[in-house]
Amino acid sequence: MQLVAEAVAEARGEARPTPPTVALDVPGDAHLPKDYVTAEDARLEAYRRLGSVTSDADVDDIGAEWVDRYGPLPAAALGLLALARLRTAAMRRGVREITQSSVRAVGSRQPMARITPVHLPASAQVRLRRLAPGAAYKEELAQLLVPLGTAELAADRLRQLLEDLIPPADPESVGDTL
């Protein structure tokens, strides 16, 4: 369907919409194990489909499909779905990068996540201090540094923080695919 829509748009001389991208580098086990999805082409197709989702409902549909086809989800597949949910939450909020930072939390060796761009009003900055102790907001860099915590929960925790702090952006400003 997407290829047909792109071909029609191209024939009409319309610009092809470019889906927004989000760079993710978050710790945790997130993949489809070979013993869960044994066929290489099926695994690659699953990754491709998951990479094109734009909503949590799409992620849930893919997860349900995997359970139906391959059985109960292993931890690594659950981690992959959590990353997809983080990606969709970031896309809806105009965040383009969530990466592990070399900066450490003050007084701690805990790794931090760097989230950019982020624009927090004063009220959200107050909520940030309550929701994520040890986090730092650098307004001049439009950057948020957040302690990662355990690798198993990092993607879910970061997604929840984004949802609690930043309202979804206007879909027109995020991209035509939303």
Secondary structure, DSSP 8 states (H G I E B T S, - for coil): -HHHHHHHHHHTT---------EEE--S--S--TTTS--HHHHHHHHHHHHT--SHHHHHHHHHHHHHHH-S--HHHHHHHHHHHHHHHHHHTT--EEEEEEEE-TTS--EEEEEES----HHHHHHHHHHSTT-EEEGGGTEEEEE---GGGHHHHHHHHHHHHS----HHHH-TT-
